[in-house]
Amino acid sequence: MNIGKFKLSRKWTIFSVTANGTFMSTLSAGIVNIALPTMATQFHVTLESIQLVVSMYLLVLTCLLPVFGKLSDMYSRKWMYLGGFITFGIGAVLGAVAGSLPTMLLARAVQGVGSSAMMATSQALIAQIFHGKARGKAFGAIGAVVACGSLAGPALGGALIQAWGWPSVFWISVPVCILGVWRGIYLIPRFRAVKKLKMDWYSALCYVVTSFAFLYALNMGATLGWTSGRILSAFALAAVFLGLFLRREKVSKSPFIGVEIFRIPAISYGLVVALLGFTSLFTNSVLLPFYLTDILHMDPIQIGLLMLPFPVTLAAASAVSGALCAKWPARIITTAGFFFLLTGTLMFALIGSSPSISYIVLAQLVMGAGSGTFQVPNNNTVVSAAPKGQLGVVASVNALARNVGMVSGIALSVAVFSAVQAWALKSGVEAAPAFIRGYSAALLFGALCAVAGGILSAKRDEWPQ
């Protein structure tokens, strides 16, 4: 179907369906995180065990992104997206009735499958619906939707849990899924699939094993120890299957991803920029709440309020960045985003033991501005460079780079923090100063990632053609 004949108002109506799924995914993530302590108490499990509820969702989501991206190029992108909606809703029901941790992990895996299908196709749908200057505005609007979901999640989750218990954070997704599927059936056009494409299932399996083993090792390394047998085995397994995957991609008549897309500078360099940006961003995502709790002795309500400035400026910066995409080169906008990101990470690295509330709020505002500013033009650049018939694959690989950056930022920052803190404690430094040394070192690592991303982005016009 040629979407170009539709009026702009119709395109934004179609866009609202993809925004519905994006909002639900980000909202659900924030709500479930708030429910973890309550679930741990009811399931009689430790903090380390209940964190698997988050890890399982993220691992499944990330590993399946290119699979669904490929399938969306081969079959109906509309039904791939709506199928993800339905699957996410089924996982929500399973989560709401879960009576044990294993059942909850199954529910989160199902939700990860559904969210992966939606995430892999949503950017492709936007890119297929919007063209030219409107595409940048649409990606900016999606960034604002992500911010709104992140903003509403913690507050709504706390209210639901207090009123109706933790199962309510899953039940709330069910009517949203039903509404989204119903609207999507009538509003999303059925685009013409690329019939000649085929799926190399052997290559796909090698990719899934590679990514799952690598992300598992990266995510669990700080907990189990980087030299533990399980972690080393996972890294070794990832290396073996990566070799099998690359070998298969070279000889396959229908490659799973197709290494030729990485020969397009706008895609390959853009993916590295996304990876560095999200690694920098997520160096603070886990450590900041612990800093506010252990060093500043704040309660959960105060911590929640101090988390709000980030998504507020993320939403505003995404909208502004999307509008600027039509006027300014991507190089200028993304580099400005990394400058804000660098400033924010350095502010947290130098925070000390007794900062003012205004200092923390300002640092959060700067970080949010950096996030929203660099994401939109970079997403637009990568997806717009997709070869014909590979829009879904490129969009999903772009989402993959984002998620790997998230996992890497959390895992590596915790590793740096733990190593520096342990060294300080062994040197006779007291607990609080040792914590701050580790925290500062982790955020300096995030600053280095921001510098690398900013340099690469500033040279965007010099990328080989």
The 8 nearest C-alpha neighbors of each residue, nearest first, counted from 0:
[[1, 190, 191, 2, 189, 188, 3, 4],
 [2, 0, 3, 4, 190, 5, 191, 128],
 [1, 3, 4, 5, 128, 0, 127, 188],
 [2, 4, 1, 5, 128, 6, 129, 130],
 [3, 5, 2, 1, 6, 7, 0, 10],
 [6, 4, 3, 2, 9, 7, 10, 8],
 [5, 7, 9, 8, 10, 4, 3, 2],
 [6, 8, 10, 9, 11, 5, 129, 12],
 [7, 9, 11, 10, 6, 12, 5, 13],
 [10, 8, 12, 6, 7, 11, 5, 13],
 [9, 11, 7, 13, 12, 8, 14, 128],
 [12, 10, 14, 8, 13, 9, 15, 7],
 [11, 13, 9, 15, 14, 10, 8, 16],
 [14, 12, 10, 11, 15, 16, 186, 187],
 [13, 15, 11, 12, 17, 16, 10, 18],
 [14, 16, 18, 12, 13, 17, 19, 11],
 [17, 15, 19, 18, 14, 13, 183, 179],
 [18, 16, 19, 20, 14, 15, 121, 21],
 [19, 17, 15, 21, 16, 20, 22, 14],
 [18, 20, 16, 22, 17, 21, 15, 23],
 [21, 19, 23, 17, 22, 18, 24, 16],
 [22, 20, 18, 24, 23, 19, 17, 25],
 [21, 23, 148, 19, 25, 20, 24, 144],
 [22, 24, 26, 20, 21, 25, 27, 19],
 [25, 23, 27, 21, 26, 22, 20, 28],
 [24, 26, 148, 28, 22, 27, 23, 149],
 [27, 25, 148, 152, 23, 29, 28, 24],
 [26, 28, 30, 24, 25, 29, 23, 31],
 [29, 27, 25, 31, 26, 30, 24, 32],
 [30, 28, 152, 32, 26, 153, 27, 31],
 [29, 31, 156, 152, 27, 33, 32, 153],
 [32, 30, 34, 33, 28, 29, 27, 35],
 [33, 31, 29, 34, 35, 30, 28, 53],
 [32, 34, 30, 31, 35, 153, 156, 29],
 [35, 33, 31, 32, 37, 165, 36, 38],
 [34, 36, 38, 32, 37, 33, 39, 31],
 [37, 35, 39, 38, 34, 40, 33, 46],
 [38, 36, 40, 39, 34, 35, 41, 165],
 [37, 39, 35, 41, 40, 36, 42, 34],
 [40, 38, 36, 44, 42, 37, 41, 43],
 [41, 39, 43, 37, 38, 42, 36, 44],
 [40, 42, 38, 43, 39, 37, 44, 99],
 [41, 43, 39, 44, 40, 99, 38, 100],
 [44, 42, 40, 41, 39, 45, 38, 99],
 [45, 43, 39, 42, 48, 49, 40, 46],
 [46, 44, 48, 47, 49, 39, 43, 40],
 [45, 47, 49, 48, 50, 44, 39, 36],
 [48, 46, 45, 50, 49, 51, 44, 222],
 [47, 49, 45, 50, 46, 51, 44, 52],
 [48, 50, 51, 46, 52, 47, 39, 45],
 [51, 49, 52, 48, 47, 53, 46, 54],
 [52, 50, 54, 49, 53, 55, 48, 104],
 [53, 51, 50, 55, 49, 54, 104, 107],
 [52, 54, 51, 56, 50, 55, 57, 32],
 [53, 55, 51, 57, 56, 52, 58, 50],
 [56, 54, 58, 57, 52, 51, 53, 108],
 [55, 57, 111, 107, 108, 53, 54, 59],
 [56, 58, 60, 54, 55, 59, 61, 53],
 [59, 57, 55, 61, 60, 56, 54, 62],
 [60, 58, 111, 62, 56, 61, 57, 108],
 [61, 59, 111, 115, 57, 58, 63, 62],
 [60, 62, 58, 64, 59, 63, 399, 57],
 [61, 63, 59, 207, 60, 210, 64, 211],
 [64, 62, 66, 61, 60, 65, 115, 59],
 [63, 65, 395, 115, 119, 66, 67, 61],
 [66, 64, 68, 395, 67, 63, 392, 396],
 [67, 65, 63, 69, 68, 64, 70, 203],
 [68, 66, 70, 69, 116, 65, 64, 71],
 [67, 69, 391, 392, 65, 119, 395, 71],
 [68, 70, 392, 72, 66, 67, 71, 391],
 [69, 71, 67, 73, 72, 68, 74, 66],
 [70, 72, 76, 68, 74, 69, 73, 391],
 [73, 71, 69, 70, 391, 74, 192, 193],
 [74, 72, 70, 193, 71, 192, 196, 194],
 [73, 75, 192, 71, 72, 70, 76, 193],
 [74, 76, 77, 78, 192, 71, 79, 189],
 [77, 75, 71, 79, 78, 80, 74, 120],
 [76, 78, 75, 80, 79, 189, 187, 81],
 [79, 77, 81, 80, 75, 76, 82, 189],
 [78, 80, 76, 82, 77, 81, 71, 75],
 [79, 81, 117, 83, 78, 77, 82, 116],
 [80, 82, 84, 78, 83, 79, 180, 77],
 [83, 81, 79, 85, 84, 80, 78, 86],
 [82, 84, 113, 116, 86, 80, 117, 81],
 [85, 83, 81, 87, 82, 86, 176, 113],
 [84, 86, 88, 82, 83, 87, 81, 89],
 [87, 85, 113, 89, 83, 88, 84, 82],
 [86, 88, 113, 110, 90, 84, 85, 89],
 [87, 89, 91, 85, 173, 86, 90, 176],
 [90, 88, 86, 92, 91, 87, 85, 93],
 [89, 91, 106, 110, 109, 93, 87, 88],
 [90, 92, 169, 88, 94, 89, 93, 95],
 [91, 93, 95, 89, 94, 90, 88, 96],
 [94, 92, 90, 106, 96, 91, 95, 97],
 [95, 93, 91, 106, 97, 92, 103, 96],
 [94, 96, 166, 92, 169, 93, 97, 170],
 [95, 97, 93, 94, 98, 92, 166, 103],
 [98, 96, 94, 103, 102, 95, 99, 93],
 [99, 97, 96, 102, 100, 42, 103, 41],
 [98, 100, 102, 101, 42, 97, 103, 41],
 [99, 101, 103, 102, 104, 42, 98, 49],
 [102, 100, 104, 103, 99, 105, 97, 98],
 [103, 101, 105, 104, 97, 100, 99, 106],
 [102, 104, 100, 106, 105, 101, 97, 94],
 [105, 103, 107, 101, 106, 102, 52, 100],
 [106, 104, 108, 102, 103, 107, 109, 101],
 [107, 105, 90, 103, 94, 109, 93, 104],
 [106, 108, 110, 104, 56, 109, 105, 111],
 [107, 109, 111, 105, 56, 110, 106, 55],
 [110, 108, 90, 112, 106, 111, 107, 105],
 [111, 109, 87, 90, 107, 113, 108, 112],
 [110, 112, 60, 56, 108, 114, 59, 109],
 [113, 111, 109, 115, 110, 114, 60, 59],
 [114, 112, 83, 87, 86, 110, 116, 115],
 [113, 115, 117, 111, 116, 112, 118, 110],
 [116, 114, 60, 118, 112, 64, 113, 117],
 [115, 117, 83, 113, 119, 114, 67, 118],
 [118, 116, 80, 114, 83, 115, 120, 119],
 [117, 119, 115, 121, 120, 116, 114, 122],
 [120, 118, 395, 68, 116, 64, 117, 115],
 [119, 121, 123, 117, 118, 122, 124, 80],
 [120, 122, 124, 118, 123, 117, 17, 119],
 [123, 121, 125, 124, 120, 394, 126, 119],
 [122, 124, 126, 120, 391, 121, 125, 394],
 [125, 123, 127, 121, 122, 126, 120, 128],
 [124, 126, 122, 128, 127, 123, 129, 121],
 [125, 127, 123, 129, 124, 128, 122, 134],
 [128, 126, 124, 125, 129, 123, 130, 2],
 [127, 129, 125, 126, 2, 124, 10, 130],
 [130, 128, 134, 126, 133, 127, 125, 131],
 [129, 131, 134, 133, 132, 126, 128, 127],
 [130, 132, 133, 134, 129, 135, 325, 383],
 [131, 133, 325, 134, 135, 130, 136, 324],
 [134, 132, 136, 131, 135, 130, 129, 137],
 [135, 133, 129, 137, 130, 136, 132, 131],
 [136, 134, 321, 138, 137, 324, 133, 132],
 [135, 137, 321, 139, 133, 322, 134, 138],
 [136, 138, 140, 134, 139, 135, 133, 141],
 [139, 137, 141, 135, 140, 136, 375, 321],
 [140, 138, 321, 318, 317, 136, 142, 137],
 [139, 141, 137, 143, 142, 138, 318, 136],
 [142, 140, 144, 138, 143, 139, 145, 137],
 [143, 141, 139, 145, 317, 140, 144, 314],
 [142, 144, 314, 140, 146, 141, 145, 317],
 [145, 143, 141, 147, 146, 142, 22, 148],
 [146, 144, 142, 148, 143, 147, 22, 25],
 [145, 147, 310, 314, 143, 149, 144, 148],
 [146, 148, 150, 144, 149, 145, 151, 143],
 [149, 147, 26, 22, 25, 145, 151, 150],
 [148, 150, 146, 152, 147, 151, 25, 26],
 [149, 151, 147, 148, 310, 152, 146, 307],
 [150, 152, 148, 149, 154, 155, 153, 147],
 [151, 153, 29, 26, 30, 155, 149, 154],
 [154, 152, 156, 29, 30, 155, 151, 157],
 [153, 155, 157, 156, 152, 151, 158, 150],
 [156, 154, 158, 152, 157, 153, 151, 159],
 [157, 155, 30, 153, 159, 158, 154, 152],
 [156, 158, 160, 154, 155, 159, 153, 161],
 [157, 159, 155, 161, 156, 160, 162, 154],
 [160, 158, 156, 162, 161, 157, 163, 167],
 [161, 159, 164, 165, 157, 163, 162, 158],
 [160, 162, 158, 159, 164, 163, 157, 165],
 [163, 161, 159, 160, 158, 164, 157, 167],
 [164, 162, 160, 159, 161, 167, 165, 166],
 [165, 163, 160, 166, 161, 167, 162, 159],
 [164, 166, 160, 167, 168, 34, 37, 163],
 [167, 165, 95, 168, 169, 164, 170, 96],
 [166, 168, 170, 169, 165, 164, 163, 171],
 [169, 167, 166, 171, 170, 165, 30, 156],
 [168, 170, 91, 95, 167, 171, 166, 172],
 [171, 169, 167, 172, 173, 168, 95, 166],
 [170, 172, 169, 173, 168, 167, 174, 175],
 [173, 171, 175, 170, 169, 174, 176, 91],
 [172, 174, 176, 88, 175, 170, 171, 177],
 [175, 173, 177, 176, 172, 178, 171, 170],
 [174, 176, 172, 178, 173, 177, 179, 171],
 [177, 175, 179, 173, 174, 178, 88, 84],
 [176, 178, 174, 180, 179, 175, 181, 173],
 [179, 177, 181, 175, 176, 180, 174, 182],
 [178, 180, 176, 182, 177, 181, 183, 175],
 [181, 179, 183, 177, 182, 178, 81, 176],
 [180, 182, 178, 184, 179, 183, 177, 185],
 [183, 181, 179, 180, 185, 184, 186, 178],
 [182, 184, 180, 186, 187, 185, 181, 179],
 [185, 183, 181, 182, 186, 180, 187, 81],
 [184, 186, 183, 182, 187, 181, 188, 180],
 [185, 187, 183, 13, 184, 182, 188, 12],
 [188, 186, 183, 13, 185, 184, 77, 189],
 [189, 187, 190, 186, 77, 0, 2, 185],
 [188, 190, 77, 75, 187, 191, 0, 76],
 [191, 189, 0, 188, 192, 75, 76, 77],
 [190, 192, 0, 189, 193, 75, 74, 194],
 [191, 193, 74, 73, 194, 75, 72, 190],
 [194, 192, 73, 195, 196, 388, 72, 191],
 [195, 193, 196, 192, 73, 74, 197, 191],
 [194, 196, 193, 197, 73, 192, 388, 253],
 [195, 197, 194, 73, 193, 198, 253, 72],
 [198, 196, 253, 195, 199, 73, 194, 254],
 [197, 199, 200, 255, 253, 196, 69, 254],
 [198, 200, 255, 202, 201, 253, 254, 203],
 [199, 201, 203, 202, 198, 204, 255, 205],
 [202, 200, 204, 203, 199, 205, 247, 244],
 [201, 203, 205, 200, 204, 199, 244, 255],
 [202, 204, 200, 206, 201, 205, 255, 207],
 [205, 203, 207, 201, 206, 202, 200, 208],
 [206, 204, 202, 244, 208, 240, 203, 207],
 [205, 207, 209, 203, 204, 208, 210, 244],
 [206, 208, 204, 210, 62, 209, 205, 211],
 [209, 207, 211, 205, 206, 210, 212, 204],
 [210, 208, 237, 206, 240, 212, 207, 211],
 [209, 211, 213, 207, 212, 208, 62, 214],
 [210, 212, 208, 214, 213, 209, 215, 207],
 [213, 211, 233, 215, 237, 209, 210, 214],
 [212, 214, 210, 216, 237, 215, 211, 234],
 [215, 213, 217, 211, 216, 212, 218, 210],
 [214, 216, 218, 212, 213, 217, 211, 219],
 [217, 215, 230, 213, 219, 214, 220, 218],
 [218, 216, 214, 220, 215, 219, 410, 213],
 [217, 219, 215, 216, 410, 214, 220, 406],
 [218, 220, 222, 216, 221, 217, 215, 223],
 [221, 219, 225, 224, 223, 217, 216, 222],
 [220, 222, 224, 414, 219, 223, 225, 413],
 [223, 221, 219, 220, 224, 47, 218, 225],
 [224, 222, 220, 221, 219, 227, 225, 230],
 [225, 223, 220, 227, 221, 226, 222, 230],
 [224, 226, 220, 227, 230, 221, 223, 231],
 [225, 227, 224, 231, 228, 230, 220, 223],
 [228, 226, 224, 230, 229, 225, 231, 223],
 [227, 229, 231, 230, 232, 226, 233, 225],
 [228, 230, 232, 227, 231, 233, 223, 216],
 [229, 231, 216, 233, 232, 227, 228, 225],
 [232, 230, 234, 228, 233, 229, 235, 227],
 [231, 233, 235, 229, 230, 234, 228, 236],
 [232, 234, 212, 236, 230, 235, 231, 216],
 [233, 235, 237, 231, 236, 232, 213, 238],
 [236, 234, 232, 238, 237, 233, 231, 239],
 [237, 235, 233, 239, 238, 234, 232, 240],
 [236, 238, 209, 234, 212, 240, 235, 213],
 [237, 239, 241, 235, 236, 240, 234, 242],
 [240, 238, 236, 242, 241, 237, 235, 243],
 [239, 241, 243, 242, 237, 209, 205, 238],
 [242, 240, 244, 238, 243, 239, 209, 237],
 [241, 243, 245, 240, 239, 244, 246, 238],
 [242, 244, 240, 246, 241, 245, 247, 239],
 [243, 245, 241, 247, 205, 242, 246, 202],
 [246, 244, 248, 242, 247, 243, 241, 249],
 [245, 247, 243, 249, 244, 248, 242, 250],
 [246, 248, 244, 249, 250, 245, 251, 243],
 [247, 249, 245, 254, 251, 246, 250, 244],
 [250, 248, 246, 247, 251, 245, 254, 258],
 [251, 249, 247, 248, 252, 246, 254, 253],
 [250, 252, 254, 253, 248, 247, 249, 199],
 [253, 251, 254, 250, 248, 199, 249, 197],
 [252, 254, 251, 197, 199, 255, 198, 196],
 [255, 253, 257, 248, 251, 256, 199, 252],
 [254, 256, 199, 202, 257, 203, 198, 253],
 [257, 255, 254, 258, 392, 65, 69, 248],
 [256, 258, 254, 259, 255, 260, 248, 261],
 [257, 259, 260, 261, 256, 262, 248, 249],
 [260, 258, 262, 261, 257, 263, 256, 386],
 [259, 261, 262, 258, 263, 257, 266, 385],
 [262, 260, 267, 263, 259, 258, 266, 264],
 [261, 263, 259, 260, 264, 267, 258, 266],
 [262, 264, 261, 266, 260, 265, 267, 259],
 [265, 263, 267, 266, 268, 262, 463, 462],
 [264, 266, 269, 263, 381, 268, 267, 384],
 [265, 267, 381, 269, 264, 263, 268, 270],
 [268, 266, 261, 264, 270, 269, 265, 263],
 [267, 269, 271, 270, 264, 266, 265, 272],
 [268, 270, 272, 266, 271, 267, 265, 381],
 [271, 269, 273, 267, 272, 268, 400, 266],
 [270, 272, 274, 268, 273, 269, 275, 267],
 [271, 273, 269, 452, 275, 270, 274, 276],
 [274, 272, 270, 276, 271, 275, 401, 277],
 [273, 275, 404, 271, 400, 272, 277, 276],
 [276, 274, 278, 272, 448, 452, 273, 277],
 [275, 277, 273, 279, 278, 274, 272, 449],
 [276, 278, 404, 280, 279, 405, 274, 275],
 [277, 279, 408, 404, 275, 281, 276, 280],
 [280, 278, 445, 276, 277, 448, 282, 281],
 [281, 279, 277, 278, 282, 276, 283, 445],
 [280, 282, 408, 284, 283, 278, 409, 405],
 [281, 283, 408, 412, 409, 279, 280, 445],
 [284, 282, 281, 286, 287, 285, 280, 442],
 [283, 285, 281, 286, 282, 287, 409, 280],
 [286, 284, 283, 287, 288, 409, 289, 282],
 [285, 287, 289, 283, 288, 284, 290, 438],
 [286, 288, 290, 289, 283, 285, 284, 291],
 [289, 287, 291, 290, 286, 292, 285, 302],
 [290, 288, 292, 286, 287, 291, 293, 285],
 [291, 289, 287, 294, 293, 292, 288, 286],
 [290, 292, 295, 288, 289, 297, 294, 293],
 [293, 291, 296, 289, 297, 290, 295, 294],
 [292, 294, 290, 296, 289, 291, 295, 431],
 [293, 295, 290, 296, 291, 292, 431, 352],
 [294, 296, 291, 297, 292, 293, 290, 353],
 [297, 295, 292, 293, 294, 291, 298, 290],
 [298, 296, 292, 295, 291, 301, 302, 299],
 [297, 299, 301, 300, 302, 296, 292, 291],
 [300, 298, 302, 301, 303, 297, 292, 304],
 [301, 299, 303, 302, 298, 304, 297, 305],
 [302, 300, 304, 303, 298, 299, 297, 305],
 [301, 303, 299, 305, 300, 304, 298, 306],
 [302, 304, 300, 306, 301, 305, 299, 307],
 [305, 303, 301, 306, 307, 302, 300, 308],
 [304, 306, 302, 303, 307, 301, 360, 308],
 [305, 307, 303, 304, 308, 309, 302, 363],
 [306, 308, 304, 305, 309, 310, 150, 311],
 [309, 307, 311, 364, 363, 310, 306, 360],
 [308, 310, 367, 363, 364, 311, 307, 312],
 [311, 309, 313, 146, 312, 150, 308, 307],
 [312, 310, 308, 314, 313, 309, 307, 315],
 [311, 313, 315, 367, 368, 314, 310, 309],
 [314, 312, 367, 371, 310, 316, 368, 311],
 [315, 313, 143, 146, 317, 312, 311, 316],
 [314, 316, 312, 318, 317, 313, 319, 311],
 [315, 317, 371, 319, 313, 368, 372, 318],
 [318, 316, 371, 139, 320, 142, 314, 315],
 [317, 319, 139, 321, 315, 316, 320, 140],
 [320, 318, 316, 322, 321, 317, 323, 315],
 [321, 319, 323, 317, 372, 322, 318, 316],
 [322, 320, 139, 136, 135, 318, 324, 319],
 [321, 323, 319, 136, 320, 324, 325, 318],
 [322, 324, 320, 326, 325, 321, 327, 319],
 [325, 323, 321, 322, 135, 326, 327, 376],
 [324, 326, 132, 323, 322, 327, 135, 321],
 [327, 325, 323, 324, 328, 322, 132, 329],
 [326, 328, 324, 323, 325, 329, 331, 332],
 [329, 327, 330, 331, 324, 332, 326, 325],
 [328, 330, 332, 376, 331, 333, 327, 324],
 [331, 329, 328, 333, 457, 332, 459, 456],
 [332, 330, 334, 329, 333, 328, 335, 327],
 [331, 333, 335, 329, 334, 330, 336, 373],
 [334, 332, 373, 336, 335, 330, 331, 329],
 [333, 335, 337, 453, 336, 331, 332, 457],
 [334, 336, 338, 332, 333, 337, 331, 339],
 [337, 335, 369, 373, 372, 333, 339, 334],
 [336, 338, 340, 453, 334, 339, 335, 449],
 [337, 339, 335, 341, 340, 336, 342, 334],
 [340, 338, 369, 342, 336, 337, 341, 365],
 [341, 339, 369, 337, 343, 366, 338, 342],
 [340, 342, 338, 446, 344, 449, 339, 343],
 [343, 341, 339, 345, 340, 344, 346, 338],
 [344, 342, 366, 346, 362, 340, 365, 345],
 [343, 345, 347, 341, 346, 446, 342, 442],
 [346, 344, 348, 342, 347, 343, 349, 341],
 [345, 347, 343, 349, 344, 348, 350, 362],
 [346, 348, 350, 344, 349, 345, 343, 442],
 [347, 349, 439, 345, 442, 346, 350, 443],
 [350, 348, 346, 347, 351, 345, 439, 344],
 [349, 351, 347, 348, 346, 354, 352, 353],
 [352, 350, 349, 353, 354, 435, 348, 347],
 [351, 353, 354, 294, 350, 435, 295, 432],
 [354, 352, 351, 355, 295, 350, 294, 356],
 [355, 353, 350, 358, 352, 351, 356, 359],
 [354, 356, 358, 357, 353, 359, 360, 350],
 [357, 355, 359, 358, 360, 354, 305, 361],
 [356, 358, 360, 355, 359, 361, 354, 362],
 [359, 357, 361, 355, 356, 360, 362, 354],
 [360, 358, 362, 356, 361, 357, 363, 355],
 [359, 361, 357, 363, 362, 358, 364, 356],
 [360, 362, 364, 358, 363, 359, 357, 365],
 [363, 361, 359, 343, 365, 364, 360, 346],
 [364, 362, 309, 366, 360, 361, 365, 308],
 [363, 365, 361, 367, 309, 308, 362, 366],
 [364, 366, 368, 362, 343, 363, 367, 339],
 [367, 365, 343, 363, 369, 340, 368, 364],
 [368, 366, 309, 313, 312, 370, 364, 369],
 [369, 367, 365, 312, 316, 313, 371, 366],
 [368, 370, 336, 339, 340, 366, 372, 367],
 [371, 369, 367, 368, 372, 373, 313, 374],
 [370, 372, 317, 313, 316, 368, 374, 369],
 [371, 373, 336, 369, 320, 316, 370, 317],
 [372, 374, 333, 336, 370, 371, 375, 369],
 [375, 373, 377, 371, 372, 376, 378, 370],
 [374, 376, 378, 377, 139, 138, 373, 321],
 [377, 375, 379, 329, 378, 374, 380, 324],
 [376, 378, 380, 374, 379, 375, 269, 381],
 [379, 377, 375, 381, 380, 376, 374, 382],
 [378, 380, 376, 377, 382, 381, 383, 135],
 [381, 379, 377, 383, 378, 382, 376, 265],
 [382, 380, 266, 378, 384, 383, 379, 265],
 [381, 383, 384, 385, 379, 394, 380, 378],
 [382, 384, 380, 385, 381, 379, 126, 378],
 [385, 383, 382, 381, 265, 380, 386, 266],
 [384, 386, 390, 382, 383, 393, 389, 387],
 [387, 385, 389, 388, 384, 390, 260, 393],
 [386, 388, 389, 385, 390, 193, 384, 72],
 [387, 389, 390, 193, 386, 72, 391, 196],
 [390, 388, 392, 391, 386, 387, 385, 393],
 [389, 391, 385, 393, 392, 123, 388, 394],
 [392, 390, 68, 394, 123, 72, 389, 393],
 [393, 391, 68, 69, 395, 389, 394, 390],
 [392, 394, 396, 390, 395, 391, 385, 397],
 [395, 393, 397, 391, 392, 396, 123, 382],
 [394, 396, 119, 398, 65, 68, 392, 397],
 [397, 395, 399, 393, 398, 394, 65, 392],
 [398, 396, 394, 400, 395, 399, 270, 393],
 [397, 399, 395, 401, 396, 400, 402, 394],
 [398, 400, 396, 402, 397, 401, 61, 395],
 [401, 399, 403, 397, 274, 398, 402, 270],
 [400, 402, 398, 404, 399, 403, 274, 273],
 [401, 403, 405, 399, 404, 400, 61, 398],
 [404, 402, 406, 400, 405, 401, 407, 399],
 [405, 403, 278, 274, 277, 407, 401, 402],
 [404, 406, 402, 408, 403, 277, 407, 278],
 [405, 407, 403, 409, 408, 404, 410, 402],
 [408, 406, 404, 410, 405, 409, 411, 278],
 [407, 409, 278, 282, 281, 405, 406, 411],
 [408, 410, 406, 282, 412, 407, 281, 411],
 [411, 409, 407, 413, 218, 412, 408, 406],
 [410, 412, 414, 413, 408, 407, 409, 415],
 [411, 413, 441, 282, 415, 414, 409, 410],
 [414, 412, 416, 410, 411, 415, 417, 409],
 [413, 415, 411, 417, 412, 416, 221, 418],
 [416, 414, 412, 418, 441, 413, 417, 411],
 [415, 417, 437, 413, 441, 419, 414, 438],
 [416, 418, 420, 414, 415, 419, 413, 421],
 [417, 419, 421, 415, 420, 416, 414, 422],
 [420, 418, 437, 422, 416, 421, 417, 423],
 [419, 421, 437, 433, 423, 417, 422, 418],
 [422, 420, 424, 418, 423, 419, 417, 425],
 [421, 423, 419, 425, 420, 424, 418, 426],
 [422, 424, 426, 420, 433, 428, 421, 425],
 [425, 423, 428, 421, 427, 426, 422, 433],
 [424, 426, 422, 427, 423, 421, 428, 420],
 [427, 425, 423, 424, 428, 422, 421, 429],
 [428, 426, 424, 425, 429, 423, 422, 433],
 [427, 429, 424, 423, 426, 433, 432, 430],
 [430, 428, 432, 431, 433, 427, 424, 423],
 [429, 431, 433, 432, 434, 428, 424, 420],
 [430, 432, 434, 433, 429, 435, 294, 293],
 [433, 431, 435, 434, 430, 429, 436, 428],
 [434, 432, 420, 430, 436, 423, 431, 435],
 [433, 435, 431, 437, 432, 436, 420, 438],
 [434, 436, 438, 432, 437, 433, 439, 431],
 [437, 435, 433, 439, 438, 434, 440, 432],
 [436, 438, 416, 420, 419, 440, 434, 435],
 [437, 439, 435, 441, 436, 440, 416, 434],
 [440, 438, 348, 442, 436, 441, 437, 435],
 [439, 441, 443, 437, 438, 442, 436, 444],
 [442, 440, 412, 444, 438, 416, 415, 443],
 [443, 441, 445, 348, 439, 444, 440, 344],
 [442, 444, 446, 440, 445, 441, 348, 439],
 [443, 445, 441, 447, 442, 446, 440, 448],
 [446, 444, 279, 442, 448, 443, 447, 282],
 [445, 447, 443, 449, 341, 444, 448, 344],
 [448, 446, 450, 444, 449, 445, 451, 443],
 [447, 449, 451, 445, 446, 279, 450, 275],
 [450, 448, 446, 452, 447, 341, 451, 337],
 [449, 451, 447, 453, 448, 452, 454, 446],
 [452, 450, 448, 454, 453, 449, 447, 455],
 [453, 451, 449, 455, 272, 450, 275, 454],
 [452, 454, 456, 450, 337, 334, 451, 455],
 [455, 453, 457, 451, 456, 452, 450, 458],
 [456, 454, 452, 458, 453, 457, 451, 459],
 [455, 457, 453, 459, 458, 454, 334, 330],
 [458, 456, 454, 459, 455, 334, 330, 453],
 [459, 457, 461, 456, 455, 460, 454, 462],
 [458, 460, 456, 461, 462, 457, 330, 455],
 [459, 461, 458, 462, 330, 457, 463, 456],
 [460, 462, 458, 459, 463, 464, 457, 455],
 [463, 461, 459, 460, 264, 464, 458, 268],
 [464, 462, 461, 264, 460, 263, 265, 459],
 [463, 462, 264, 263, 265, 461, 262, 460]]
